Amino acid sequence: MIKHKHLIDIEDYSKEEITEILDTAKSFKEVNDRAIKKLPTLRGRTIINLFMEASTRTRTSFEIAGKRLSGDVINFSASSSSTSKGETLADTAETLDAMNCDLVVVRSKQEGAPRLLARHMKAHVVNGGDGKHQHPTQALLDAFTIRETLGRIEGLTIGIVGDIAHSRVVGSLVRLLKIMGASPIVIGPPTLMPACPELLGARVSYTLDDVLPELDIVYMLRIQLERLEASPLPSLREYAMLYGINTKRMRSMKEDAIIMHPGPINRGVELTAEAADSDRAVILDQVNSGVAVRMAVMYLLLGGEGSGVAS
Ligand code: NCD
């Protein structure tokens, strides 16, 4: 059983703990394929989705995951929460705690918000994405999808392409891949790289075409327009020409290499429609895995007994 109270940064977790989450998610995935997709596991538990930044798939995925485990799930969005009236995050945390909630999923523009919340609450905290820092459940669902599609994670070479500087997906994914024994390469134009990209602990490439034939997985990132201060690119068209996946680039990929994307996709920018809809793309499998992985995370953090998976 994992020994953590929270899931905030993926590097807090060991290879064995990550494997346990993925194995547990596998049994929940089977439940999700049943006609009746409900288990009594979290009956009587209260889960709060505190989303202070835009989200479609992550919020919905956590909500479905909580409901499939029979938890009571309450959604708060930025506009309806008191943070928009000036309440501090610490006060929000103490208020939610006073209502005896069991687990809070938080998405915030501020890096470190989940850690701060955890310090002020008795409840378990799951990071649903904090600024450009981390998005650990995205990395876990990506790992699950990779394992299901390619049979392993260890030994694979994964190119993570695009907005390395502003995407929180990179922060968790590079770390998880290294913990699991894979080799990440971060790929993008210098203007979308952090100041010292080598500090990420991945190989760095400024051109996609040089490394594309080596990759087992081509992981495309969305340009985080909402987080850009100045325009780092001459045009999205030029970016697509140099870093986008199109039919021609798919021909340079390894025969069994797959295409991943956390969504939402900017069609025509990071992927052409042909690439996004091709057999190589596992983007909807990632979404599908997300529910099972989030069920596993909630189940393991909240004690893990009597899952009813076998019933
Ligand atoms: C990611 C996010 O919000 O960081 N999306 C997601 O959670 N599925 C990636 C993104 O928005 O680019």
Boltz pocket constraint, residues with backbone or C-beta under 6 A from the ligand:
constraints:
  - pocket:
      binder: B
      contacts: [[A, 54], [A, 57], [A, 58], [A, 128], [A, 129], [A, 131], [A, 135], [A, 138], [A, 167], [A, 168], [A, 169], [A, 221], [A, 222], [A, 262], [A, 263], [A, 264]]
      max_distance: 6.0
